[in-house]
Amino acid sequence: MDREGLWFKVLTSRYGVQRGRLREGGVTGSAWWREIVKIQNGIGVEGGSWFEESISKRLGNGFNTFFWSDCWVGTVSFMERFRRLYDLSIHKDLSVGEMHALGWGEDGEAWRWRRRLLAWEEEFRN
């Protein structure tokens, strides 16, 4: 999704963004948009999550892929795989490109936490 494109800006102004993703819009959202979100999430449709299973995502420069919430390595998001680190992260809504720009190294700015990590939590990070 082109986050700089006109269509994304229209949808953002109408529905808003939550955790880096376009919101459903609740009762004020159009029925059309709510149905698209249901299909994307595999809710109330026969075949479950066929939509997500039928598409793939290209990382590219990483600026259109969210580090924690998108599946960009494997089939499970880092938010699900490393829930504890996600909960402690200060940078929950940054893209892969933004995290890279902050620095991947051990002391990189990408790795900022709400509190100091415990020894066993450090193991998840490595």
N, CA, C and O atoms as a GROMACS GRO file, in nm:
protein
  504
    1MET      N    1   0.085  -0.118   0.000
    1MET     CA    2   0.000   0.000   0.000
    1MET      C    3   0.089   0.123   0.000
    1MET      O    4   0.182   0.134   0.081
    2ASP      N    5   0.062   0.212  -0.088
    2ASP     CA    6   0.138   0.336  -0.099
    2ASP      C    7   0.086   0.436   0.003
    2ASP      O    8  -0.019   0.497  -0.017
    3ARG      N    9   0.158   0.454   0.111
    3ARG     CA   10   0.115   0.542   0.219
    3ARG      C   11   0.120   0.690   0.182
    3ARG      O   12   0.065   0.774   0.252
    4GLU      N   13   0.186   0.720   0.072
    4GLU     CA   14   0.191   0.858   0.023
    4GLU      C   15   0.085   0.884  -0.084
    4GLU      O   16   0.065   0.998  -0.125
    5GLY      N   17   0.018   0.780  -0.127
    5GLY     CA   18  -0.080   0.792  -0.235
    5GLY      C   19  -0.211   0.855  -0.189
    5GLY      O   20  -0.243   0.856  -0.070
    6LEU      N   21  -0.285   0.907  -0.285
    6LEU     CA   22  -0.410   0.975  -0.258
    6LEU      C   23  -0.512   0.882  -0.193
    6LEU      O   24  -0.582   0.922  -0.099
    7TRP      N   25  -0.523   0.756  -0.241
    7TRP     CA   26  -0.624   0.664  -0.187
    7TRP      C   27  -0.599   0.638  -0.039
    7TRP      O   28  -0.694   0.636   0.040
    8PHE      N   29  -0.475   0.617  -0.001
    8PHE     CA   30  -0.443   0.594   0.141
    8PHE      C   31  -0.480   0.718   0.224
    8PHE      O   32  -0.534   0.705   0.334
    9LYS      N   33  -0.452   0.835   0.172
    9LYS     CA   34  -0.485   0.959   0.244
    9LYS      C   35  -0.636   0.975   0.260
    9LYS      O   36  -0.682   1.021   0.365
   10VAL      N   37  -0.712   0.938   0.159
   10VAL     CA   38  -0.859   0.945   0.168
   10VAL      C   39  -0.909   0.849   0.275
   10VAL      O   40  -0.989   0.888   0.361
   11LEU      N   41  -0.862   0.724   0.271
   11LEU     CA   42  -0.905   0.625   0.370
   11LEU      C   43  -0.861   0.663   0.511
   11LEU      O   44  -0.935   0.642   0.607
   12THR      N   45  -0.742   0.718   0.524
   12THR     CA   46  -0.692   0.762   0.655
   12THR      C   47  -0.777   0.874   0.711
   12THR      O   48  -0.811   0.874   0.830
   13SER      N   49  -0.813   0.970   0.628
   13SER     CA   50  -0.895   1.081   0.677
   13SER      C   51  -1.035   1.035   0.714
   13SER      O   52  -1.098   1.091   0.804
   14ARG      N   53  -1.084   0.934   0.646
   14ARG     CA   54  -1.220   0.884   0.673
   14ARG      C   55  -1.225   0.790   0.794
   14ARG      O   56  -1.314   0.802   0.878
   15TYR      N   57  -1.129   0.697   0.802
   15TYR     CA   58  -1.136   0.591   0.903
   15TYR      C   59  -1.030   0.602   1.012
   15TYR      O   60  -1.047   0.545   1.121
   16GLY      N   61  -0.922   0.672   0.985
   16GLY     CA   62  -0.815   0.683   1.083
   16GLY      C   63  -0.720   0.564   1.079
   16GLY      O   64  -0.744   0.466   1.008
   17VAL      N   65  -0.614   0.575   1.156
   17VAL     CA   66  -0.512   0.471   1.162
   17VAL      C   67  -0.493   0.431   1.307
   17VAL      O   68  -0.488   0.516   1.396
   18GLN      N   69  -0.483   0.302   1.330
   18GLN     CA   70  -0.459   0.250   1.464
   18GLN      C   71  -0.350   0.144   1.454
   18GLN      O   72  -0.362   0.048   1.378
   19ARG      N   73  -0.243   0.163   1.532
   19ARG     CA   74  -0.128   0.072   1.530
   19ARG      C   75  -0.077   0.053   1.388
   19ARG      O   76  -0.040  -0.058   1.348
   20GLY      N   77  -0.075   0.161   1.313
   20GLY     CA   78  -0.021   0.158   1.179
   20GLY      C   79  -0.112   0.102   1.071
   20GLY      O   80  -0.072   0.096   0.955
   21ARG      N   81  -0.231   0.062   1.105
   21ARG     CA   82  -0.324   0.004   1.008
   21ARG      C   83  -0.450   0.090   0.999
   21ARG      O   84  -0.489   0.156   1.095
   22LEU      N   85  -0.512   0.087   0.881
   22LEU     CA   86  -0.638   0.159   0.865
   22LEU      C   87  -0.743   0.097   0.956
   22LEU      O   88  -0.754  -0.025   0.966
   23ARG      N   89  -0.820   0.181   1.022
   23ARG     CA   90  -0.925   0.134   1.113
   23ARG      C   91  -1.049   0.092   1.036
   23ARG      O   92  -1.070   0.132   0.922
   24GLU      N   93  -1.130   0.010   1.101
   24GLU     CA   94  -1.255  -0.038   1.040
   24GLU      C   95  -1.357   0.074   1.029
   24GLU      O   96  -1.432   0.080   0.932
   25GLY      N   97  -1.360   0.163   1.125
   25GLY     CA   98  -1.454   0.274   1.121
   25GLY      C   99  -1.575   0.254   1.210
   25GLY      O  100  -1.653   0.348   1.229
   26GLY      N  101  -1.592   0.134   1.265
   26GLY     CA  102  -1.705   0.109   1.354
   26GLY      C  103  -1.838   0.134   1.286
   26GLY      O  104  -1.852   0.114   1.165
   27VAL      N  105  -1.936   0.176   1.364
   27VAL     CA  106  -2.070   0.197   1.309
   27VAL      C  107  -2.075   0.315   1.212
   27VAL      O  108  -2.167   0.324   1.131
   28THR      N  109  -1.978   0.405   1.221
   28THR     CA  110  -1.977   0.519   1.130
   28THR      C  111  -1.909   0.485   0.997
   28THR      O  112  -1.919   0.562   0.901
   29GLY      N  113  -1.842   0.371   0.992
   29GLY     CA  114  -1.777   0.329   0.868
   29GLY      C  115  -1.878   0.276   0.770
   29GLY      O  116  -1.987   0.233   0.809
   30SER      N  117  -1.845   0.279   0.644
   30SER     CA  118  -1.938   0.228   0.542
   30SER      C  119  -1.946   0.076   0.551
   30SER      O  120  -1.851   0.010   0.593
   31ALA      N  121  -2.060   0.023   0.512
   31ALA     CA  122  -2.078  -0.122   0.511
   31ALA      C  123  -1.974  -0.186   0.419
   31ALA      O  124  -1.922  -0.294   0.449
   32TRP      N  125  -1.944  -0.122   0.309
   32TRP     CA  126  -1.845  -0.170   0.213
   32TRP      C  127  -1.710  -0.186   0.280
   32TRP      O  128  -1.646  -0.290   0.267
   33TRP      N  129  -1.667  -0.084   0.352
   33TRP     CA  130  -1.535  -0.088   0.417
   33TRP      C  131  -1.532  -0.192   0.529
   33TRP      O  132  -1.433  -0.264   0.544
   34ARG      N  133  -1.638  -0.202   0.607
   34ARG     CA  134  -1.643  -0.304   0.714
   34ARG      C  135  -1.632  -0.444   0.656
   34ARG      O  136  -1.565  -0.530   0.714
   35GLU      N  137  -1.696  -0.468   0.542
   35GLU     CA  138  -1.689  -0.600   0.479
   35GLU      C  139  -1.548  -0.630   0.428
   35GLU      O  140  -1.502  -0.743   0.440
   36ILE      N  141  -1.480  -0.532   0.374
   36ILE     CA  142  -1.342  -0.551   0.329
   36ILE      C  143  -1.253  -0.586   0.448
   36ILE      O  144  -1.169  -0.675   0.438
   37VAL      N  145  -1.270  -0.517   0.559
   37VAL     CA  146  -1.191  -0.546   0.678
   37VAL      C  147  -1.220  -0.687   0.728
   37VAL      O  148  -1.129  -0.758   0.770
   38LYS      N  149  -1.347  -0.729   0.725
   38LYS     CA  150  -1.382  -0.865   0.767
   38LYS      C  151  -1.314  -0.969   0.678
   38LYS      O  152  -1.262  -1.069   0.727
   39ILE      N  153  -1.314  -0.946   0.548
   39ILE     CA  154  -1.248  -1.039   0.456
   39ILE      C  155  -1.100  -1.045   0.486
   39ILE      O  156  -1.041  -1.153   0.493
   40GLN      N  157  -1.039  -0.929   0.504
   40GLN     CA  158  -0.895  -0.923   0.534
   40GLN      C  159  -0.864  -1.000   0.661
   40GLN      O  160  -0.763  -1.071   0.667
   41ASN      N  161  -0.948  -0.988   0.762
   41ASN     CA  162  -0.924  -1.053   0.890
   41ASN      C  163  -0.979  -1.194   0.898
   41ASN      O  164  -0.960  -1.262   0.998
   42GLY      N  165  -1.047  -1.241   0.791
   42GLY     CA  166  -1.101  -1.376   0.790
   42GLY      C  167  -1.219  -1.396   0.883
   42GLY      O  168  -1.242  -1.506   0.932
   43ILE      N  169  -1.295  -1.289   0.909
   43ILE     CA  170  -1.408  -1.294   1.002
   43ILE      C  171  -1.538  -1.314   0.926
   43ILE      O  172  -1.567  -1.241   0.831
   44GLY      N  173  -1.615  -1.415   0.967
   44GLY     CA  174  -1.749  -1.435   0.911
   44GLY      C  175  -1.753  -1.474   0.765
   44GLY      O  176  -1.856  -1.458   0.700
   45VAL      N  177  -1.643  -1.525   0.713
   45VAL     CA  178  -1.642  -1.568   0.574
   45VAL      C  179  -1.604  -1.715   0.567
   45VAL      O  180  -1.519  -1.762   0.644
   46GLU      N  181  -1.666  -1.786   0.476
   46GLU     CA  182  -1.634  -1.927   0.458
   46GLU      C  183  -1.492  -1.938   0.405
   46GLU      O  184  -1.453  -1.863   0.315
   47GLY      N  185  -1.416  -2.029   0.458
   47GLY     CA  186  -1.278  -2.045   0.413
   47GLY      C  187  -1.179  -1.972   0.502
   47GLY      O  188  -1.059  -1.978   0.476
   48GLY      N  189  -1.228  -1.904   0.605
   48GLY     CA  190  -1.137  -1.839   0.701
   48GLY      C  191  -1.054  -1.728   0.641
   48GLY      O  192  -1.107  -1.636   0.580
   49SER      N  193  -0.925  -1.737   0.658
   49SER     CA  194  -0.836  -1.628   0.617
   49SER      C  195  -0.781  -1.650   0.476
   49SER      O  196  -0.661  -1.636   0.453
   50TRP      N  197  -0.867  -1.684   0.382
   50TRP     CA  198  -0.825  -1.709   0.245
   50TRP      C  199  -0.757  -1.588   0.182
   50TRP      O  200  -0.668  -1.602   0.100
   51PHE      N  201  -0.800  -1.468   0.222
   51PHE     CA  202  -0.744  -1.348   0.162
   51PHE      C  203  -0.595  -1.336   0.195
   51PHE      O  204  -0.512  -1.321   0.105
   52GLU      N  205  -0.562  -1.343   0.324
   52GLU     CA  206  -0.421  -1.332   0.363
   52GLU      C  207  -0.339  -1.448   0.309
   52GLU      O  208  -0.221  -1.430   0.277
   53GLU      N  209  -0.397  -1.565   0.298
   53GLU     CA  210  -0.324  -1.681   0.246
   53GLU      C  211  -0.301  -1.669   0.095
   53GLU      O  212  -0.215  -1.738   0.041
   54SER      N  213  -0.376  -1.583   0.028
   54SER     CA  214  -0.368  -1.570  -0.117
   54SER      C  215  -0.282  -1.453  -0.163
   54SER      O  216  -0.263  -1.435  -0.284
   55ILE      N  217  -0.230  -1.375  -0.072
   55ILE     CA  218  -0.150  -1.260  -0.112
   55ILE      C  219  -0.009  -1.274  -0.054
   55ILE      O  220   0.013  -1.351   0.040
   56SER      N  221   0.082  -1.200  -0.109
   56SER     CA  222   0.217  -1.195  -0.054
   56SER      C  223   0.258  -1.049  -0.046
   56SER      O  224   0.201  -0.963  -0.112
   57LYS      N  225   0.356  -1.024   0.035
   57LYS     CA  226   0.401  -0.886   0.057
   57LYS      C  227   0.548  -0.876   0.021
   57LYS      O  228   0.629  -0.961   0.061
   58ARG      N  229   0.582  -0.774  -0.052
   58ARG     CA  230   0.722  -0.747  -0.083
   58ARG      C  231   0.774  -0.643   0.014
   58ARG      O  232   0.709  -0.541   0.040
   59LEU      N  233   0.890  -0.670   0.066
   59LEU     CA  234   0.948  -0.578   0.164
   59LEU      C  235   0.996  -0.449   0.098
   59LEU      O  236   0.975  -0.341   0.152
   60GLY      N  237   1.060  -0.459  -0.017
   60GLY     CA  238   1.111  -0.340  -0.084
   60GLY      C  239   1.205  -0.262   0.005
   60GLY      O  240   1.297  -0.320   0.063
   61ASN      N  241   1.183  -0.131   0.018
   61ASN     CA  242   1.269  -0.049   0.104
   61ASN      C  243   1.226  -0.056   0.250
   61ASN      O  244   1.292   0.001   0.337
   62GLY      N  245   1.116  -0.124   0.277
   62GLY     CA  246   1.072  -0.145   0.415
   62GLY      C  247   0.986  -0.035   0.474
   62GLY      O  248   0.938  -0.049   0.586
   63PHE      N  249   0.966   0.072   0.402
   63PHE     CA  250   0.890   0.184   0.458
   63PHE      C  251   0.739   0.166   0.450
   63PHE      O  252   0.665   0.245   0.508
   64ASN      N  253   0.691   0.062   0.379
   64ASN     CA  254   0.548   0.032   0.374
   64ASN      C  255   0.515  -0.098   0.448
   64ASN      O  256   0.405  -0.152   0.433
   65THR      N  257   0.609  -0.147   0.526
   65THR     CA  258   0.591  -0.270   0.601
   65THR      C  259   0.618  -0.241   0.749
   65THR      O  260   0.726  -0.193   0.784
   66PHE      N  261   0.522  -0.270   0.833
   66PHE     CA  262   0.538  -0.244   0.976
   66PHE      C  263   0.624  -0.352   1.041
   66PHE      O  264   0.600  -0.471   1.022
   67PHE      N  265   0.722  -0.308   1.119
   67PHE     CA  266   0.818  -0.400   1.181
   67PHE      C  267   0.749  -0.502   1.270
   67PHE      O  268   0.774  -0.622   1.256
   68TRP      N  269   0.662  -0.458   1.360
   68TRP     CA  270   0.602  -0.548   1.458
   68TRP      C  271   0.477  -0.619   1.409
   68TRP      O  272   0.458  -0.736   1.440
   69SER      N  273   0.392  -0.552   1.333
   69SER     CA  274   0.259  -0.607   1.305
   69SER      C  275   0.245  -0.677   1.170
   69SER      O  276   0.152  -0.756   1.152
   70ASP      N  277   0.334  -0.652   1.075
   70ASP     CA  278   0.326  -0.720   0.945
   70ASP      C  279   0.410  -0.848   0.947
   70ASP      O  280   0.512  -0.856   1.017
   71CYS      N  281   0.368  -0.946   0.870
   71CYS     CA  282   0.445  -1.070   0.855
   71CYS      C  283   0.547  -1.047   0.744
   71CYS      O  284   0.514  -1.063   0.627
   72TRP      N  285   0.666  -1.009   0.779
   72TRP     CA  286   0.769  -0.984   0.678
   72TRP      C  287   0.885  -1.083   0.688
   72TRP      O  288   0.970  -1.086   0.599
   73VAL      N  289   0.889  -1.162   0.793
   73VAL     CA  290   0.982  -1.274   0.806
   73VAL      C  291   0.900  -1.392   0.854
   73VAL      O  292   0.854  -1.393   0.968
   74GLY      N  293   0.880  -1.490   0.770
   74GLY     CA  294   0.797  -1.604   0.808
   74GLY      C  295   0.649  -1.572   0.796
   74GLY      O  296   0.610  -1.480   0.725
   75THR      N  297   0.568  -1.650   0.866
   75THR     CA  298   0.422  -1.636   0.854
   75THR      C  299   0.357  -1.581   0.981
   75THR      O  300   0.234  -1.573   0.988
   76VAL      N  301   0.437  -1.544   1.079
   76VAL     CA  302   0.385  -1.489   1.205
   76VAL      C  303   0.451  -1.354   1.228
   76VAL      O  304   0.572  -1.340   1.211
   77SER      N  305   0.372  -1.254   1.266
   77SER     CA  306   0.428  -1.121   1.291
   77SER      C  307   0.518  -1.125   1.415
   77SER      O  308   0.501  -1.210   1.502
   78PHE      N  309   0.612  -1.033   1.421
   78PHE     CA  310   0.698  -1.023   1.539
   78PHE      C  311   0.617  -0.987   1.663
   78PHE      O  312   0.653  -1.025   1.774
   79MET      N  313   0.508  -0.914   1.643
   79MET     CA  314   0.420  -0.877   1.754
   79MET      C  315   0.364  -1.003   1.820
   79MET      O  316   0.352  -1.008   1.943
   80GLU      N  317   0.329  -1.103   1.741
   80GLU     CA  318   0.278  -1.228   1.796
   80GLU      C  319   0.391  -1.318   1.846
   80GLU      O  320   0.380  -1.379   1.952
   81ARG      N  321   0.497  -1.325   1.770
   81ARG     CA  322   0.608  -1.415   1.802
   81ARG      C  323   0.686  -1.369   1.926
   81ARG      O  324   0.729  -1.452   2.006
   82PHE      N  325   0.704  -1.238   1.940
   82PHE     CA  326   0.781  -1.181   2.051
   82PHE      C  327   0.694  -1.084   2.129
   82PHE      O  328   0.729  -0.967   2.146
   83ARG      N  329   0.580  -1.131   2.177
   83ARG     CA  330   0.481  -1.045   2.243
   83ARG      C  331   0.541  -0.963   2.358
   83ARG      O  332   0.511  -0.844   2.371
   84ARG      N  333   0.624  -1.024   2.438
   84ARG     CA  334   0.683  -0.954   2.553
   84ARG      C  335   0.767  -0.834   2.507
   84ARG      O  336   0.756  -0.726   2.563
   85LEU      N  337   0.850  -0.855   2.406
   85LEU     CA  338   0.932  -0.744   2.355
   85LEU      C  339   0.845  -0.637   2.290
   85LEU      O  340   0.871  -0.517   2.306
   86TYR      N  341   0.742  -0.679   2.218
   86TYR     CA  342   0.650  -0.582   2.159
   86TYR      C  343   0.586  -0.495   2.267
   86TYR      O  344   0.580  -0.373   2.254
   87ASP      N  345   0.539  -0.559   2.374
   87ASP     CA  346   0.476  -0.484   2.484
   87ASP      C  347   0.572  -0.384   2.546
   87ASP      O  348   0.530  -0.277   2.590
   88LEU      N  349   0.701  -0.417   2.549
   88LEU     CA  350   0.801  -0.329   2.610
   88LEU      C  351   0.858  -0.224   2.514
   88LEU      O  352   0.920  -0.127   2.557
   89SER      N  353   0.836  -0.245   2.385
   89SER     CA  354   0.895  -0.157   2.285
   89SER      C  355   0.834  -0.016   2.290
   89SER      O  356   0.714   0.002   2.312
   90ILE      N  357   0.920   0.080   2.268
   90ILE     CA  358   0.875   0.220   2.256
   90ILE      C  359   0.829   0.246   2.112
   90ILE      O  360   0.742   0.330   2.088
   91HIS      N  361   0.888   0.175   2.018
   91HIS     CA  362   0.863   0.195   1.875
   91HIS      C  363   0.766   0.092   1.820
   91HIS      O  364   0.805   0.007   1.739
   92LYS      N  365   0.640   0.096   1.861
   92LYS     CA  366   0.541  -0.005   1.820
   92LYS      C  367   0.490   0.014   1.678
   92LYS      O  368   0.452  -0.085   1.614
   93ASP      N  369   0.487   0.134   1.627
   93ASP     CA  370   0.422   0.161   1.498
   93ASP      C  371   0.520   0.202   1.388
   93ASP      O  372   0.479   0.266   1.291
   94LEU      N  373   0.645   0.165   1.401
   94LEU     CA  374   0.742   0.203   1.299
   94LEU      C  375   0.753   0.096   1.192
   94LEU      O  376   0.729  -0.022   1.216
   95SER      N  377   0.791   0.140   1.074
   95SER     CA  378   0.810   0.046   0.963
   95SER      C  379   0.947  -0.020   0.976
   95SER      O  380   1.031   0.020   1.056
   96VAL      N  381   0.968  -0.123   0.895
   96VAL     CA  382   1.098  -0.190   0.892
   96VAL      C  383   1.206  -0.089   0.851
   96VAL      O  384   1.314  -0.086   0.910
   97GLY      N  385   1.175  -0.007   0.751
   97GLY     CA  386   1.271   0.095   0.706
   97GLY      C  387   1.306   0.196   0.814
   97GLY      O  388   1.422   0.234   0.829
   98GLU      N  389   1.206   0.238   0.890
   98GLU     CA  390   1.232   0.334   0.998
   98GLU      C  391   1.315   0.271   1.109
   98GLU      O  392   1.404   0.335   1.164
   99MET      N  393   1.285   0.145   1.143
   99MET     CA  394   1.364   0.074   1.244
   99MET      C  395   1.508   0.060   1.198
   99MET      O  396   1.602   0.078   1.275
  100HIS      N  397   1.525   0.026   1.070
  100HIS     CA  398   1.661   0.012   1.016
  100HIS      C  399   1.736   0.145   1.023
  100HIS      O  400   1.853   0.149   1.059
  101ALA      N  401   1.668   0.251   0.989
  101ALA     CA  402   1.731   0.384   0.992
  101ALA      C  403   1.773   0.422   1.135
  101ALA      O  404   1.873   0.492   1.154
  102LEU      N  405   1.698   0.376   1.235
  102LEU     CA  406   1.735   0.403   1.374
  102LEU      C  407   1.857   0.323   1.419
  102LEU      O  408   1.929   0.363   1.510
  103GLY      N  409   1.879   0.211   1.354
  103GLY     CA  410   1.996   0.130   1.384
  103GLY      C  411   1.962  -0.006   1.441
  103GLY      O  412   1.896  -0.017   1.545
  104TRP      N  413   2.008  -0.112   1.370
  104TRP     CA  414   1.983  -0.249   1.412
  104TRP      C  415   2.082  -0.297   1.515
  104TRP      O  416   2.054  -0.391   1.590
  105GLY      N  417   2.198  -0.233   1.522
  105GLY     CA  418   2.305  -0.281   1.610
  105GLY      C  419   2.260  -0.299   1.754
  105GLY      O  420   2.152  -0.254   1.793
  106GLU      N  421   2.344  -0.365   1.834
  106GLU     CA  422   2.308  -0.396   1.972
  106GLU      C  423   2.267  -0.272   2.050
  106GLU      O  424   2.175  -0.278   2.132
  107ASP      N  425   2.332  -0.162   2.026
  107ASP     CA  426   2.298  -0.038   2.097
  107ASP      C  427   2.220   0.058   2.008
  107ASP      O  428   2.213   0.178   2.036
  108GLY      N  429   2.161   0.006   1.901
  108GLY     CA  430   2.087   0.090   1.808
  108GLY      C  431   1.963   0.153   1.870
  108GLY      O  432   1.905   0.099   1.964
  109GLU      N  433   1.925   0.265   1.817
  109GLU     CA  434   1.808   0.338   1.867
  109GLU      C  435   1.678   0.262   1.843
  109GLU      O  436   1.577   0.288   1.908
  110ALA      N  437   1.681   0.166   1.748
  110ALA     CA  438   1.560   0.086   1.722
  110ALA      C  439   1.520   0.006   1.844
  110ALA      O  440   1.403  -0.024   1.864
  111TRP      N  441   1.616  -0.028   1.925
  111TRP     CA  442   1.592  -0.113   2.042
  111TRP      C  443   1.582  -0.030   2.169
  111TRP      O  444   1.671  -0.033   2.253
  112ARG      N  445   1.474   0.044   2.181
  112ARG     CA  446   1.446   0.122   2.302
  112ARG      C  447   1.322   0.065   2.369
  112ARG      O  448   1.222   0.037   2.304
  113TRP      N  449   1.332   0.047   2.498
  113TRP     CA  450   1.229  -0.021   2.574
  113TRP      C  451   1.174   0.068   2.684
  113TRP      O  452   1.240   0.163   2.726
  114ARG      N  453   1.054   0.039   2.730
  114ARG     CA  454   0.991   0.117   2.837
  114ARG      C  455   1.066   0.102   2.969
  114ARG      O  456   1.059   0.189   3.056
  115ARG      N  457   1.137  -0.007   2.982
  115ARG     CA  458   1.220  -0.030   3.101
  115ARG      C  459   1.337  -0.117   3.059
  115ARG      O  460   1.338  -0.170   2.948
  116ARG      N  461   1.433  -0.130   3.145
  116ARG     CA  462   1.548  -0.215   3.116
  116ARG      C  463   1.502  -0.361   3.105
  116ARG      O  464   1.423  -0.408   3.186
  117LEU      N  465   1.553  -0.432   3.004
  117LEU     CA  466   1.515  -0.571   2.984
  117LEU      C  467   1.580  -0.659   3.090
  117LEU      O  468   1.695  -0.638   3.129
  118LEU      N  469   1.504  -0.758   3.137
  118LEU     CA  470   1.557  -0.856   3.229
  118LEU      C  471   1.646  -0.952   3.150
  118LEU      O  472   1.636  -0.959   3.028
  119ALA      N  473   1.731  -1.027   3.219
  119ALA     CA  474   1.826  -1.116   3.153
  119ALA      C  475   1.756  -1.214   3.059
  119ALA      O  476   1.801  -1.234   2.946
  120TRP      N  477   1.646  -1.274   3.103
  120TRP     CA  478   1.577  -1.371   3.019
  120TRP      C  479   1.508  -1.305   2.900
  120TRP      O  480   1.488  -1.370   2.798
  121GLU      N  481   1.472  -1.176   2.912
  121GLU     CA  482   1.412  -1.105   2.800
  121GLU      C  483   1.518  -1.071   2.696
  121GLU      O  484   1.489  -1.069   2.576
  122GLU      N  485   1.639  -1.046   2.741
  122GLU     CA  486   1.751  -1.018   2.648
  122GLU      C  487   1.773  -1.136   2.555
  122GLU      O  488   1.812  -1.119   2.440
  123GLU      N  489   1.748  -1.258   2.605
  123GLU     CA  490   1.766  -1.377   2.523
  123GLU      C  491   1.675  -1.375   2.400
  123GLU      O  492   1.714  -1.422   2.293
  124PHE      N  493   1.554  -1.322   2.416
  124PHE     CA  494   1.461  -1.313   2.303
  124PHE      C  495   1.514  -1.219   2.196
  124PHE      O  496   1.492  -1.241   2.077
  125ARG      N  497   1.582  -1.116   2.239
  125ARG     CA  498   1.630  -1.013   2.149
  125ARG      C  499   1.746  -1.062   2.063
  125ARG      O  500   1.765  -1.013   1.951
  126ASN      N  501   1.820  -1.154   2.111
  126ASN     CA  502   1.940  -1.200   2.037
  126ASN      C  503   1.913  -1.310   1.942
  126ASN      O  504   2.005  -1.357   1.875
   0.00000   0.00000   0.00000
